[in-house]
């Protein structure tokens, strides 16, 4: 009986050790994937088309009394 108890205790300890090892390996895998992703250079980006229309709004300069003085075309 004493040997059965000792064998069960060793099995539980081995199961706990394997579970901890699996968790550590999962963590290492996640950290390695993150390291690989962050160590790659950032790819260059050039948009293929213009996302925004050019501003064709006319701006007006306001005087101190609040009236518009002159129109200036923005480019």
PDB file with one MODEL, atoms N, CA, C and O in Angstrom:
MODEL        1
ATOM      1  N   UNK A   1       0.800  -1.196   0.000  1.00  0.00           N
ATOM      2  CA  UNK A   1       0.000   0.000   0.000  1.00  0.00           C
ATOM      3  C   UNK A   1       0.848   1.268   0.000  1.00  0.00           C
ATOM      4  O   UNK A   1       0.496   2.247  -0.658  1.00  0.00           O
ATOM      5  N   UNK A   2       1.919   1.260   0.704  1.00  0.00           N
ATOM      6  CA  UNK A   2       2.780   2.433   0.758  1.00  0.00           C
ATOM      7  C   UNK A   2       3.389   2.709  -0.609  1.00  0.00           C
ATOM      8  O   UNK A   2       3.590   3.864  -0.983  1.00  0.00           O
ATOM      9  N   UNK A   3       3.681   1.647  -1.352  1.00  0.00           N
ATOM     10  CA  UNK A   3       4.242   1.852  -2.683  1.00  0.00           C
ATOM     11  C   UNK A   3       3.201   2.389  -3.644  1.00  0.00           C
ATOM     12  O   UNK A   3       3.532   3.165  -4.541  1.00  0.00           O
ATOM     13  N   UNK A   4       1.929   1.985  -3.474  1.00  0.00           N
ATOM     14  CA  UNK A   4       0.857   2.527  -4.329  1.00  0.00           C
ATOM     15  C   UNK A   4       0.685   4.027  -4.095  1.00  0.00           C
ATOM     16  O   UNK A   4       0.502   4.790  -5.043  1.00  0.00           O
ATOM     17  N   UNK A   5       0.744   4.437  -2.851  1.00  0.00           N
ATOM     18  CA  UNK A   5       0.623   5.857  -2.516  1.00  0.00           C
ATOM     19  C   UNK A   5       1.811   6.637  -3.080  1.00  0.00           C
ATOM     20  O   UNK A   5       1.644   7.748  -3.582  1.00  0.00           O
ATOM     21  N   UNK A   6       2.982   6.068  -3.000  1.00  0.00           N
ATOM     22  CA  UNK A   6       4.172   6.738  -3.524  1.00  0.00           C
ATOM     23  C   UNK A   6       4.092   6.848  -5.050  1.00  0.00           C
ATOM     24  O   UNK A   6       4.464   7.871  -5.624  1.00  0.00           O
ATOM     25  N   UNK A   7       3.609   5.800  -5.691  1.00  0.00           N
ATOM     26  CA  UNK A   7       3.475   5.829  -7.157  1.00  0.00           C
ATOM     27  C   UNK A   7       2.445   6.873  -7.579  1.00  0.00           C
ATOM     28  O   UNK A   7       2.663   7.601  -8.547  1.00  0.00           O
ATOM     29  N   UNK A   8       1.323   6.951  -6.859  1.00  0.00           N
ATOM     30  CA  UNK A   8       0.309   7.964  -7.170  1.00  0.00           C
ATOM     31  C   UNK A   8       0.860   9.375  -6.981  1.00  0.00           C
ATOM     32  O   UNK A   8       0.588  10.276  -7.775  1.00  0.00           O
ATOM     33  N   UNK A   9       1.635   9.549  -5.922  1.00  0.00           N
ATOM     34  CA  UNK A   9       2.228  10.876  -5.669  1.00  0.00           C
ATOM     35  C   UNK A   9       3.198  11.250  -6.785  1.00  0.00           C
ATOM     36  O   UNK A   9       3.201  12.394  -7.239  1.00  0.00           O
ATOM     37  N   UNK A  10       4.009  10.314  -7.230  1.00  0.00           N
ATOM     38  CA  UNK A  10       4.959  10.580  -8.317  1.00  0.00           C
ATOM     39  C   UNK A  10       4.196  10.891  -9.605  1.00  0.00           C
ATOM     40  O   UNK A  10       4.593  11.782 -10.356  1.00  0.00           O
ATOM     41  N   UNK A  11       3.106  10.164  -9.869  1.00  0.00           N
ATOM     42  CA  UNK A  11       2.288  10.424 -11.071  1.00  0.00           C
ATOM     43  C   UNK A  11       1.689  11.834 -11.029  1.00  0.00           C
ATOM     44  O   UNK A  11       1.701  12.554 -12.027  1.00  0.00           O
ATOM     45  N   UNK A  12       1.172  12.211  -9.870  1.00  0.00           N
ATOM     46  CA  UNK A  12       0.595  13.564  -9.739  1.00  0.00           C
ATOM     47  C   UNK A  12       1.665  14.637  -9.960  1.00  0.00           C
ATOM     48  O   UNK A  12       1.427  15.643 -10.629  1.00  0.00           O
ATOM     49  N   UNK A  13       2.833  14.401  -9.391  1.00  0.00           N
ATOM     50  CA  UNK A  13       3.933  15.362  -9.569  1.00  0.00           C
ATOM     51  C   UNK A  13       4.368  15.447 -11.029  1.00  0.00           C
ATOM     52  O   UNK A  13       4.641  16.532 -11.542  1.00  0.00           O
ATOM     53  N   UNK A  14       4.431  14.287 -11.695  1.00  0.00           N
ATOM     54  CA  UNK A  14       4.787  14.290 -13.121  1.00  0.00           C
ATOM     55  C   UNK A  14       3.720  14.995 -13.956  1.00  0.00           C
ATOM     56  O   UNK A  14       4.048  15.765 -14.859  1.00  0.00           O
ATOM     57  N   UNK A  15       2.447  14.738 -13.661  1.00  0.00           N
ATOM     58  CA  UNK A  15       1.360  15.421 -14.378  1.00  0.00           C
ATOM     59  C   UNK A  15       1.455  16.937 -14.187  1.00  0.00           C
ATOM     60  O   UNK A  15       1.306  17.707 -15.136  1.00  0.00           O
ATOM     61  N   UNK A  16       1.707  17.350 -12.934  1.00  0.00           N
ATOM     62  CA  UNK A  16       1.837  18.786 -12.658  1.00  0.00           C
ATOM     63  C   UNK A  16       3.030  19.371 -13.397  1.00  0.00           C
ATOM     64  O   UNK A  16       2.937  20.467 -13.948  1.00  0.00           O
ATOM     65  N   UNK A  17       4.140  18.663 -13.416  1.00  0.00           N
ATOM     66  CA  UNK A  17       5.340  19.145 -14.112  1.00  0.00           C
ATOM     67  C   UNK A  17       5.108  19.241 -15.615  1.00  0.00           C
ATOM     68  O   UNK A  17       5.532  20.205 -16.253  1.00  0.00           O
ATOM     69  N   UNK A  18       4.428  18.229 -16.187  1.00  0.00           N
ATOM     70  CA  UNK A  18       4.128  18.276 -17.627  1.00  0.00           C
ATOM     71  C   UNK A  18       3.159  19.402 -17.958  1.00  0.00           C
ATOM     72  O   UNK A  18       3.317  20.067 -18.981  1.00  0.00           O
ATOM     73  N   UNK A  19       2.162  19.628 -17.115  1.00  0.00           N
ATOM     74  CA  UNK A  19       1.221  20.728 -17.348  1.00  0.00           C
ATOM     75  C   UNK A  19       1.943  22.071 -17.313  1.00  0.00           C
ATOM     76  O   UNK A  19       1.687  22.943 -18.144  1.00  0.00           O
ATOM     77  N   UNK A  20       2.844  22.234 -16.350  1.00  0.00           N
ATOM     78  CA  UNK A  20       3.610  23.477 -16.261  1.00  0.00           C
ATOM     79  C   UNK A  20       4.513  23.643 -17.483  1.00  0.00           C
ATOM     80  O   UNK A  20       4.655  24.746 -18.011  1.00  0.00           O
ATOM     81  N   UNK A  21       5.123  22.542 -17.928  1.00  0.00           N
ATOM     82  CA  UNK A  21       5.990  22.592 -19.107  1.00  0.00           C
ATOM     83  C   UNK A  21       5.195  22.967 -20.354  1.00  0.00           C
ATOM     84  O   UNK A  21       5.659  23.764 -21.170  1.00  0.00           O
ATOM     85  N   UNK A  22       3.989  22.392 -20.505  1.00  0.00           N
ATOM     86  CA  UNK A  22       3.130  22.735 -21.650  1.00  0.00           C
ATOM     87  C   UNK A  22       2.751  24.218 -21.623  1.00  0.00           C
ATOM     88  O   UNK A  22       2.766  24.887 -22.656  1.00  0.00           O
ATOM     89  N   UNK A  23       2.416  24.718 -20.448  1.00  0.00           N
ATOM     90  CA  UNK A  23       2.064  26.136 -20.328  1.00  0.00           C
ATOM     91  C   UNK A  23       3.259  27.019 -20.664  1.00  0.00           C
ATOM     92  O   UNK A  23       3.113  28.037 -21.342  1.00  0.00           O
ATOM     93  N   UNK A  24       4.433  26.634 -20.195  1.00  0.00           N
ATOM     94  CA  UNK A  24       5.645  27.400 -20.514  1.00  0.00           C
ATOM     95  C   UNK A  24       5.944  27.370 -22.009  1.00  0.00           C
ATOM     96  O   UNK A  24       6.335  28.388 -22.581  1.00  0.00           O
ATOM     97  N   UNK A  25       5.765  26.211 -22.648  1.00  0.00           N
ATOM     98  CA  UNK A  25       6.002  26.114 -24.094  1.00  0.00           C
ATOM     99  C   UNK A  25       4.998  26.953 -24.881  1.00  0.00           C
ATOM    100  O   UNK A  25       5.357  27.567 -25.885  1.00  0.00           O
ATOM    101  N   UNK A  26       3.745  26.982 -24.434  1.00  0.00           N
ATOM    102  CA  UNK A  26       2.747  27.840 -25.090  1.00  0.00           C
ATOM    103  C   UNK A  26       3.157  29.303 -24.980  1.00  0.00           C
ATOM    104  O   UNK A  26       3.070  30.056 -25.950  1.00  0.00           O
ATOM    105  N   UNK A  27       3.601  29.696 -23.800  1.00  0.00           N
ATOM    106  CA  UNK A  27       4.029  31.089 -23.589  1.00  0.00           C
ATOM    107  C   UNK A  27       5.238  31.414 -24.457  1.00  0.00           C
ATOM    108  O   UNK A  27       5.304  32.493 -25.046  1.00  0.00           O
ATOM    109  N   UNK A  28       6.189  30.497 -24.542  1.00  0.00           N
ATOM    110  CA  UNK A  28       7.381  30.713 -25.373  1.00  0.00           C
ATOM    111  C   UNK A  28       6.987  30.845 -26.840  1.00  0.00           C
ATOM    112  O   UNK A  28       7.540  31.672 -27.565  1.00  0.00           O
ATOM    113  N   UNK A  29       6.030  30.027 -27.275  1.00  0.00           N
ATOM    114  CA  UNK A  29       5.582  30.095 -28.668  1.00  0.00           C
ATOM    115  C   UNK A  29       4.942  31.440 -28.978  1.00  0.00           C
ATOM    116  O   UNK A  29       5.189  32.018 -30.036  1.00  0.00           O
ATOM    117  N   UNK A  30       4.131  31.934 -28.072  1.00  0.00           N
ATOM    118  CA  UNK A  30       3.486  33.239 -28.271  1.00  0.00           C
ATOM    119  C   UNK A  30       4.529  34.353 -28.288  1.00  0.00           C
ATOM    120  O   UNK A  30       4.475  35.242 -29.137  1.00  0.00           O
ATOM    121  N   UNK A  31       5.473  34.307 -27.357  1.00  0.00           N
ATOM    122  CA  UNK A  31       6.513  35.340 -27.312  1.00  0.00           C
ATOM    123  C   UNK A  31       7.402  35.293 -28.552  1.00  0.00           C
ATOM    124  O   UNK A  31       7.800  36.340 -29.063  1.00  0.00           O
ATOM    125  N   UNK A  32       7.719  34.097 -29.039  1.00  0.00           N
ATOM    126  CA  UNK A  32       8.549  33.978 -30.244  1.00  0.00           C
ATOM    127  C   UNK A  32       7.812  34.532 -31.459  1.00  0.00           C
ATOM    128  O   UNK A  32       8.423  35.188 -32.303  1.00  0.00           O
ATOM    129  N   UNK A  33       6.508  34.278 -31.560  1.00  0.00           N
ATOM    130  CA  UNK A  33       5.730  34.818 -32.680  1.00  0.00           C
ATOM    131  C   UNK A  33       5.684  36.342 -32.613  1.00  0.00           C
ATOM    132  O   UNK A  33       5.807  37.010 -33.640  1.00  0.00           O
ATOM    133  N   UNK A  34       5.509  36.892 -31.426  1.00  0.00           N
ATOM    134  CA  UNK A  34       5.520  38.343 -31.271  1.00  0.00           C
ATOM    135  C   UNK A  34       6.864  38.947 -31.617  1.00  0.00           C
ATOM    136  O   UNK A  34       6.933  39.987 -32.273  1.00  0.00           O
ATOM    137  N   UNK A  35       7.918  38.309 -31.184  1.00  0.00           N
ATOM    138  CA  UNK A  35       9.260  38.795 -31.489  1.00  0.00           C
ATOM    139  C   UNK A  35       9.522  38.765 -32.993  1.00  0.00           C
ATOM    140  O   UNK A  35      10.106  39.700 -33.542  1.00  0.00           O
ATOM    141  N   UNK A  36       9.092  37.695 -33.657  1.00  0.00           N
ATOM    142  CA  UNK A  36       9.274  37.601 -35.111  1.00  0.00           C
ATOM    143  C   UNK A  36       8.478  38.685 -35.830  1.00  0.00           C
ATOM    144  O   UNK A  36       8.951  39.251 -36.815  1.00  0.00           O
ATOM    145  N   UNK A  37       7.281  38.975 -35.347  1.00  0.00           N
ATOM    146  CA  UNK A  37       6.456  39.993 -35.993  1.00  0.00           C
ATOM    147  C   UNK A  37       7.055  41.389 -35.805  1.00  0.00           C
ATOM    148  O   UNK A  37       7.047  42.196 -36.735  1.00  0.00           O
ATOM    149  N   UNK A  38       7.571  41.677 -34.616  1.00  0.00           N
ATOM    150  CA  UNK A  38       8.096  43.008 -34.357  1.00  0.00           C
ATOM    151  C   UNK A  38       9.516  43.208 -34.867  1.00  0.00           C
ATOM    152  O   UNK A  38       9.967  44.348 -34.977  1.00  0.00           O
ATOM    153  N   UNK A  39      10.227  42.141 -35.179  1.00  0.00           N
ATOM    154  CA  UNK A  39      11.590  42.308 -35.668  1.00  0.00           C
ATOM    155  C   UNK A  39      11.637  42.515 -37.181  1.00  0.00           C
ATOM    156  O   UNK A  39      12.676  42.904 -37.713  1.00  0.00           O
ATOM    157  N   UNK A  40      10.536  42.264 -37.877  1.00  0.00           N
ATOM    158  CA  UNK A  40      10.482  42.489 -39.326  1.00  0.00           C
ATOM    159  C   UNK A  40      10.366  43.991 -39.587  1.00  0.00           C
ATOM    160  O   UNK A  40       9.684  44.692 -38.840  1.00  0.00           O
ATOM    161  N   UNK A  41      11.020  44.494 -40.630  1.00  0.00           N
ATOM    162  CA  UNK A  41      10.907  45.927 -40.919  1.00  0.00           C
ATOM    163  C   UNK A  41       9.496  46.285 -41.370  1.00  0.00           C
ATOM    164  O   UNK A  41       8.773  45.454 -41.919  1.00  0.00           O
ATOM    165  N   UNK A  42       9.127  47.514 -41.134  1.00  0.00           N
ATOM    166  CA  UNK A  42       7.806  47.996 -41.542  1.00  0.00           C
ATOM    167  C   UNK A  42       7.821  48.168 -43.055  1.00  0.00           C
ATOM    168  O   UNK A  42       8.692  48.853 -43.591  1.00  0.00           O
ATOM    169  N   UNK A  43       6.870  47.558 -43.747  1.00  0.00           N
ATOM    170  CA  UNK A  43       6.868  47.696 -45.211  1.00  0.00           C
ATOM    171  C   UNK A  43       6.512  49.126 -45.623  1.00  0.00           C
ATOM    172  O   UNK A  43       5.755  49.816 -44.941  1.00  0.00           O
ATOM    173  N   UNK A  44       7.076  49.549 -46.750  1.00  0.00           N
ATOM    174  CA  UNK A  44       6.750  50.871 -47.257  1.00  0.00           C
ATOM    175  C   UNK A  44       5.317  50.925 -47.744  1.00  0.00           C
ATOM    176  O   UNK A  44       4.751  49.901 -48.128  1.00  0.00           O
ATOM    177  N   UNK A  45       4.738  52.087 -47.733  1.00  0.00           N
ATOM    178  CA  UNK A  45       3.350  52.224 -48.161  1.00  0.00           C
ATOM    179  C   UNK A  45       3.228  53.431 -49.069  1.00  0.00           C
ATOM    180  O   UNK A  45       3.547  54.552 -48.674  1.00  0.00           O
ATOM    181  N   UNK A  46       2.777  53.204 -50.254  1.00  0.00           N
ATOM    182  CA  UNK A  46       2.470  54.259 -51.199  1.00  0.00           C
ATOM    183  C   UNK A  46       1.042  54.026 -51.683  1.00  0.00           C
ATOM    184  O   UNK A  46       0.770  53.014 -52.328  1.00  0.00           O
ATOM    185  N   UNK A  47       0.133  54.943 -51.382  1.00  0.00           N
ATOM    186  CA  UNK A  47      -1.249  54.731 -51.834  1.00  0.00           C
ATOM    187  C   UNK A  47      -1.320  54.743 -53.356  1.00  0.00           C
ATOM    188  O   UNK A  47      -0.610  55.506 -54.010  1.00  0.00           O
ATOM    189  N   UNK A  48      -2.168  53.906 -53.911  1.00  0.00           N
ATOM    190  CA  UNK A  48      -2.311  53.802 -55.356  1.00  0.00           C
ATOM    191  C   UNK A  48      -3.219  54.898 -55.924  1.00  0.00           C
ATOM    192  O   UNK A  48      -3.175  55.174 -57.123  1.00  0.00           O
ATOM    193  N   UNK A  49      -4.016  55.505 -55.100  1.00  0.00           N
ATOM    194  CA  UNK A  49      -4.932  56.535 -55.574  1.00  0.00           C
ATOM    195  C   UNK A  49      -5.092  57.605 -54.498  1.00  0.00           C
ATOM    196  O   UNK A  49      -4.745  57.398 -53.335  1.00  0.00           O
ATOM    197  N   UNK A  50      -5.616  58.733 -54.908  1.00  0.00           N
ATOM    198  CA  UNK A  50      -5.828  59.844 -53.987  1.00  0.00           C
ATOM    199  C   UNK A  50      -7.083  59.577 -53.162  1.00  0.00           C
ATOM    200  O   UNK A  50      -8.163  59.399 -53.725  1.00  0.00           O
ATOM    201  N   UNK A  51      -6.958  59.546 -51.858  1.00  0.00           N
ATOM    202  CA  UNK A  51      -8.099  59.244 -50.995  1.00  0.00           C
ATOM    203  C   UNK A  51      -9.027  60.445 -50.821  1.00  0.00           C
ATOM    204  O   UNK A  51     -10.243  60.287 -50.714  1.00  0.00           O
ATOM    205  N   UNK A  52      -8.462  61.616 -50.796  1.00  0.00           N
ATOM    206  CA  UNK A  52      -9.260  62.812 -50.556  1.00  0.00           C
ATOM    207  C   UNK A  52      -9.234  63.710 -51.790  1.00  0.00           C
ATOM    208  O   UNK A  52      -8.243  63.771 -52.518  1.00  0.00           O
ATOM    209  N   UNK A  53     -10.332  64.392 -51.998  1.00  0.00           N
ATOM    210  CA  UNK A  53     -10.360  65.351 -53.102  1.00  0.00           C
ATOM    211  C   UNK A  53      -9.522  66.565 -52.740  1.00  0.00           C
ATOM    212  O   UNK A  53      -9.331  66.889 -51.567  1.00  0.00           O
ATOM    213  N   UNK A  54      -9.034  67.218 -53.763  1.00  0.00           N
ATOM    214  CA  UNK A  54      -8.283  68.448 -53.521  1.00  0.00           C
ATOM    215  C   UNK A  54      -9.230  69.517 -52.987  1.00  0.00           C
ATOM    216  O   UNK A  54     -10.394  69.590 -53.379  1.00  0.00           O
ATOM    217  N   UNK A  55      -8.718  70.324 -52.104  1.00  0.00           N
ATOM    218  CA  UNK A  55      -9.536  71.390 -51.528  1.00  0.00           C
ATOM    219  C   UNK A  55      -9.690  72.510 -52.546  1.00  0.00           C
ATOM    220  O   UNK A  55      -8.704  73.106 -52.979  1.00  0.00           O
ATOM    221  N   UNK A  56     -10.915  72.790 -52.920  1.00  0.00           N
ATOM    222  CA  UNK A  56     -11.197  73.872 -53.865  1.00  0.00           C
ATOM    223  C   UNK A  56     -12.064  74.933 -53.201  1.00  0.00           C
ATOM    224  O   UNK A  56     -12.710  75.735 -53.876  1.00  0.00           O
ATOM    225  N   UNK A  57     -12.071  74.928 -51.898  1.00  0.00           N
ATOM    226  CA  UNK A  57     -12.889  75.882 -51.156  1.00  0.00           C
ATOM    227  C   UNK A  57     -12.181  77.228 -51.125  1.00  0.00           C
ATOM    228  O   UNK A  57     -10.963  77.305 -50.964  1.00  0.00           O
ATOM    229  N   UNK A  58     -12.961  78.277 -51.281  1.00  0.00           N
ATOM    230  CA  UNK A  58     -12.386  79.617 -51.207  1.00  0.00           C
ATOM    231  C   UNK A  58     -12.401  80.080 -49.758  1.00  0.00           C
ATOM    232  O   UNK A  58     -13.401  79.943 -49.054  1.00  0.00           O
ATOM    233  N   UNK A  59     -11.288  80.621 -49.336  1.00  0.00           N
ATOM    234  CA  UNK A  59     -11.191  81.146 -47.974  1.00  0.00           C
ATOM    235  C   UNK A  59     -11.362  82.650 -48.019  1.00  0.00           C
ATOM    236  O   UNK A  59     -10.895  83.320 -48.941  1.00  0.00           O
ATOM    237  N   UNK A  60     -12.028  83.161 -47.027  1.00  0.00           N
ATOM    238  CA  UNK A  60     -12.217  84.605 -46.946  1.00  0.00           C
ATOM    239  C   UNK A  60     -11.598  85.099 -45.649  1.00  0.00           C
ATOM    240  O   UNK A  60     -11.745  84.492 -44.588  1.00  0.00           O
ATOM    241  N   UNK A  61     -10.911  86.207 -45.769  1.00  0.00           N
ATOM    242  CA  UNK A  61     -10.287  86.806 -44.598  1.00  0.00           C
ATOM    243  C   UNK A  61     -11.296  87.740 -43.955  1.00  0.00           C
ATOM    244  O   UNK A  61     -11.881  88.590 -44.626  1.00  0.00           O
ATOM    245  N   UNK A  62     -11.501  87.580 -42.650  1.00  0.00           N
ATOM    246  CA  UNK A  62     -12.455  88.417 -41.942  1.00  0.00           C
ATOM    247  C   UNK A  62     -11.742  89.608 -41.329  1.00  0.00           C
ATOM    248  O   UNK A  62     -10.632  89.485 -40.812  1.00  0.00           O
ATOM    249  N   UNK A  63     -12.381  90.742 -41.393  1.00  0.00           N
ATOM    250  CA  UNK A  63     -11.829  91.939 -40.755  1.00  0.00           C
ATOM    251  C   UNK A  63     -12.259  91.961 -39.295  1.00  0.00           C
ATOM    252  O   UNK A  63     -13.006  91.092 -38.845  1.00  0.00           O
ATOM    253  N   UNK A  64     -11.789  92.942 -38.572  1.00  0.00           N
ATOM    254  CA  UNK A  64     -12.106  93.011 -37.149  1.00  0.00           C
ATOM    255  C   UNK A  64     -13.594  93.256 -36.899  1.00  0.00           C
ATOM    256  O   UNK A  64     -14.099  92.902 -35.834  1.00  0.00           O
ATOM    257  N   UNK A  65     -14.305  93.854 -37.858  1.00  0.00           N
ATOM    258  CA  UNK A  65     -15.735  94.070 -37.652  1.00  0.00           C
ATOM    259  C   UNK A  65     -16.581  92.875 -38.096  1.00  0.00           C
ATOM    260  O   UNK A  65     -17.806  92.908 -37.975  1.00  0.00           O
ATOM    261  N   UNK A  66     -15.934  91.812 -38.612  1.00  0.00           N
ATOM    262  CA  UNK A  66     -16.640  90.591 -38.943  1.00  0.00           C
ATOM    263  C   UNK A  66     -17.031  90.469 -40.404  1.00  0.00           C
ATOM    264  O   UNK A  66     -17.596  89.450 -40.801  1.00  0.00           O
ATOM    265  N   UNK A  67     -16.747  91.478 -41.217  1.00  0.00           N
ATOM    266  CA  UNK A  67     -17.105  91.383 -42.640  1.00  0.00           C
ATOM    267  C   UNK A  67     -15.969  90.735 -43.421  1.00  0.00           C
ATOM    268  O   UNK A  67     -14.807  90.792 -43.018  1.00  0.00           O
ATOM    269  N   UNK A  68     -16.326  90.118 -44.546  1.00  0.00           N
ATOM    270  CA  UNK A  68     -15.327  89.460 -45.400  1.00  0.00           C
ATOM    271  C   UNK A  68     -14.602  90.506 -46.218  1.00  0.00           C
ATOM    272  O   UNK A  68     -15.227  91.389 -46.805  1.00  0.00           O
ATOM    273  N   UNK A  69     -13.266  90.406 -46.258  1.00  0.00           N
ATOM    274  CA  UNK A  69     -12.475  91.404 -46.965  1.00  0.00           C
ATOM    275  C   UNK A  69     -12.118  90.960 -48.369  1.00  0.00           C
ATOM    276  O   UNK A  69     -12.376  91.689 -49.326  1.00  0.00           O
ATOM    277  N   UNK A  70     -11.532  89.782 -48.515  1.00  0.00           N
ATOM    278  CA  UNK A  70     -11.087  89.361 -49.846  1.00  0.00           C
ATOM    279  C   UNK A  70     -11.181  87.845 -49.933  1.00  0.00           C
ATOM    280  O   UNK A  70     -11.092  87.145 -48.924  1.00  0.00           O
ATOM    281  N   UNK A  71     -11.363  87.354 -51.141  1.00  0.00           N
ATOM    282  CA  UNK A  71     -11.407  85.919 -51.375  1.00  0.00           C
ATOM    283  C   UNK A  71     -10.034  85.464 -51.839  1.00  0.00           C
ATOM    284  O   UNK A  71      -9.427  86.078 -52.716  1.00  0.00           O
ATOM    285  N   UNK A  72      -9.560  84.403 -51.254  1.00  0.00           N
ATOM    286  CA  UNK A  72      -8.277  83.811 -51.639  1.00  0.00           C
ATOM    287  C   UNK A  72      -8.563  82.363 -51.991  1.00  0.00           C
ATOM    288  O   UNK A  72      -9.161  81.631 -51.202  1.00  0.00           O
ATOM    289  N   UNK A  73      -8.133  81.950 -53.179  1.00  0.00           N
ATOM    290  CA  UNK A  73      -8.369  80.565 -53.593  1.00  0.00           C
ATOM    291  C   UNK A  73      -7.298  79.669 -52.985  1.00  0.00           C
ATOM    292  O   UNK A  73      -6.104  79.930 -53.136  1.00  0.00           O
ATOM    293  N   UNK A  74      -7.728  78.610 -52.296  1.00  0.00           N
ATOM    294  CA  UNK A  74      -6.808  77.645 -51.688  1.00  0.00           C
ATOM    295  C   UNK A  74      -6.467  76.564 -52.688  1.00  0.00           C
ATOM    296  O   UNK A  74      -7.302  76.164 -53.500  1.00  0.00           O
ATOM    297  N   UNK A  75      -5.263  76.105 -52.624  1.00  0.00           N
ATOM    298  CA  UNK A  75      -4.842  74.988 -53.470  1.00  0.00           C
ATOM    299  C   UNK A  75      -4.445  73.833 -52.644  1.00  0.00           C
ATOM    300  O   UNK A  75      -4.059  72.794 -53.180  1.00  0.00           O
TER     301      UNK A  75
ENDMDL
END
